[in-house]
Amino acid sequence: FPVTIKGVVGRIDEIGKNQSRLILINDANSRVPIIASRARVRGILAGNGSNLMEILYLPKKHNIEVGDLIFTSGDGDTLPSGLFIGTVKQVEEESVFVAMAQDIAAANVVTIVDY
């Protein structure tokens, strides 16, 4: 999975001889199991092509707040637990939106971690 000094930016989907296919965490096809740091609430972070991703499958009475940090949960064994993804920027009655930790356009160095 690709990371920057600020956090996870995506995952490797395919590996070729001289290149790899990366799916950015905010891609519309991206789904990542997450946990909110303070609230300890789990969900699935869904990319939508924008800078704000939505957390799906939250309990109706979650206690996630703006400013909460979002990490990978390790559920589903797709990514290890505890990797920083982003910060909650907006909470609505039925939706929670998260901004990526790293602006992809500003990422100069990306490290690929084998998991």
GIZI-V894802 format. One record per residue. N is the residue number from 1. RES is the residue in one small letter. SS is DSSP state (H for helix, E for strand, C for the rest). Layout:
# GIZI-V894802
n=<N:N>
res=<RES:RES>
ss=<SS:SS>
This chain:
# GIZI-V894802
n=<1:2:3:4:5:6:7:8:9:10:11:12:13:14:15:16:17:18:19:20:21:22:23:24:25:26:27:28:29:30:31:32:33:34:35:36:37:38:39:40:41:42:43:44:45:46:47:48:49:50:51:52:53:54:55:56:57:58:59:60:61:62:63:64:65:66:67:68:69:70:71:72:73:74:75:76:77:78:79:80:81:82:83:84:85:86:87:88:89:90:91:92:93:94:95:96:97:98:99:100:101:102:103:104:105:106:107:108:109:110:111:112:113:114:115>
res=<f:p:v:t:i:k:g:v:v:g:r:i:d:e:i:g:k:n:q:s:r:l:i:l:i:n:d:a:n:s:r:v:p:i:i:a:s:r:a:r:v:r:g:i:l:a:g:n:g:s:n:l:m:e:i:l:y:l:p:k:k:h:n:i:e:v:g:d:l:i:f:t:s:g:d:g:d:t:l:p:s:g:l:f:i:g:t:v:k:q:v:e:e:e:s:v:f:v:a:m:a:q:d:i:a:a:a:n:v:v:t:i:v:d:y>
ss=<C:E:E:E:C:C:E:E:C:E:E:E:E:E:E:C:C:C:C:E:E:E:E:E:C:C:C:C:C:C:E:E:E:E:E:E:C:C:C:C:C:E:E:E:E:E:C:C:C:C:C:E:E:E:E:E:C:C:C:C:C:C:C:C:C:C:C:C:E:E:E:E:C:C:H:H:H:C:C:C:C:C:C:E:E:E:E:E:E:E:E:C:C:C:C:E:E:E:E:E:C:C:C:H:H:H:C:C:C:C:E:E:C:C:C>
